[in-house]
Amino acid sequence: MKVYGIKACDTCRKAVKTLGVALHDVRETPLTRDELSGFFAEFGDRLLNTRSTTWRGLSDEEKAKAPIDLMLAYPTLMKRPVIDVDGTLYLGWAKDVQAALSGE
């Protein structure tokens, strides 16, 4: 199991603590285009965090770029955490994700 996010994110810290795994900090060790493409294939536009302060700080021209290019340039635009359990991906740490992983 891998948890992708940023260490400054409270939600990521809660997920890591509950699951008892290490965090892959995407700010310190950025994801590859292939990794992001795999996440985007699973979650589509939900992967792009358009409610973040980073998003609000972008120009309209930057916001028009492809989501994967944006997340490569600004790792904090990825909604988090992304949890990979043997190839099955989960996005966020809502009650449904917590329930699905409680038996893991």
Residue pairs with C-beta under 8 A, 6 or more apart in sequence:
1 19
1 21
1 83
1 84
1 85
1 86
1 104
2 21
2 24
2 83
2 84
3 12
3 15
3 16
3 19
3 21
3 22
3 23
3 24
3 81
3 82
3 83
3 84
4 23
4 24
4 26
4 31
4 39
4 78
4 80
4 81
4 82
4 83
4 84
5 11
5 12
5 15
5 16
5 23
5 24
5 25
5 26
5 80
5 81
5 82
6 12
6 25
6 26
6 27
6 75
6 76
6 80
7 13
7 23
7 25
7 27
7 28
9 80
9 81
11 80
11 81
11 92
11 93
12 23
12 80
12 81
12 93
13 23
14 93
15 81
15 83
15 93
16 22
16 23
16 81
18 98
19 83
19 101
19 104
23 81
26 75
26 76
26 78
26 80
27 75
27 76
30 72
30 75
31 39
31 71
31 72
31 75
31 78
33 68
33 72
36 68
36 71
36 72
36 78
37 68
38 89
39 47
39 78
39 82
39 89
40 47
40 67
40 68
42 89
42 91
43 79
43 82
43 89
43 91
45 67
46 79
46 91
47 67
47 71
47 78
47 79
47 82
47 91
48 55
48 67
48 70
48 71
48 77
48 78
48 79
49 55
49 76
49 77
49 78
49 79
49 80
52 76
52 77
54 74
54 76
54 77
55 63
55 77
58 70
58 74
62 70
63 70
70 77
71 77
71 78
79 91
79 92
80 92
81 91
81 92
81 93
82 89
82 90
82 91
83 89
83 90
83 91
83 97
83 101
85 101
85 104
90 97
90 100
90 101
91 97
